[in-house]
Amino acid sequence: MTVLEDRIAMAEDSGELTLDAMFEWLEKMPVPEGYKVEIVGGNIFMSPQRRTHWRIIFNILKQLWARYPEECLMSDVRIDFPGHLNGFASDVAALAEGFEPDDRGRLRYQDVEFVAEVISKDTRRNDYEPKKAAYAAAEVPVYLIVDPYTGRWHLHTLPKDGEYRVEASLDFGDEIDLTGTAVGLVLKTDEFPRD
């Protein structure tokens, strides 16, 4: 058992485990440069940032700049979501204009209008299952999963009662029509690279 695992076990036993404590411990750990770290359901996940992954993220961000001011767009920034110890660093998050951080200076999930996750092999289950459930519980209006391994994207909209009511999946090259959502634009996917 590592020192971090030991501290987490002790905190869980005492009922004091919080996302803040877990992120504090992570800041003291030797996380390799170029790795994304997030906490999903109380479990810590680290995944390397790949070139293909970053190119898709950057492509989405460039397109969102047509609709959102720069300060409303985030990538790999901690936002705590509903559920047990969910501190996500979403690949792309767009926040409503005029959003205000909470009293601790943190972003609030209630301000998130759009989230995109680009699939990594080792953490793909998180994006399709627990993160999707947390985004739906948070009523994030638009959740997009982009999978460079299959060359497909999966759009989830109209969250209600902890689930997304509308889902669509198409191939890279097919446009993502978000005009009927809070995002209000069409994302092009023809330049998304594949792994």
Summary of the structure (lengths in Angstrom):
residues: 195
radius of gyration: 16.8
end to end distance: 34.2
largest distance: 51.1
contacts: 565
relative contact order: 0.13
helix: 30%
strand: 31%
